[in-house]
Amino acid sequence: MIDLRVVRVRRVDTISDPRITDLILRAAAAVEYPGTTPAELYAEFVGAVTADSFGLFVGFDDGDPRALAVAILPVSCVMIAPQAVLVYSESRPELKRMIEWRLKAWLLENGHNTLLGHNFWRDDSVFIRGFRSFGRGKRVASLIEFTF
């Protein structure tokens, strides 16, 4: 029998479990999150994990952490909507969907019905297809970097 579960991580000792730490580091490396390193991103997550506005959801496949979703609720009026920071899966599609459903439920519980995702490296249609369980996706803005 397949055992799939999703939990919200709220404690430093839980995020510090080596299996969860390794999953976060692999995910950050795989998505090539710009402007930081996997270790720096992990350290930021550790510092934020107890905040009510921080949602870290880990999916377990037969007891092993194999998927995660991280989102942040708006903490300022300039954050126009919750933001998906990192979504990653090394498991079967059912676990990815379970993670997304749990994240979506958390957003709805907190009064939000939209989610912004930062697409840095993929074609927009591929990125939108990856989040299709959230609903209809559309491109709403551009991100412009000025180098000086």
Secondary structure, 3 states (H helix, E strand, C coil): CCCEEEEEECCHHHHCCHHHHHHHHHHHHHHCCCCCCHHHHHHHHHHHCCCCCEEEEEEEECCEEEEEEEEECCCCCCCCCCEEEEEEECCCHHHHHHHHHHHHHHHHHCCCCCCEECCCCCCHHHHHHHCHHHCCCCCCCCCCCCCC
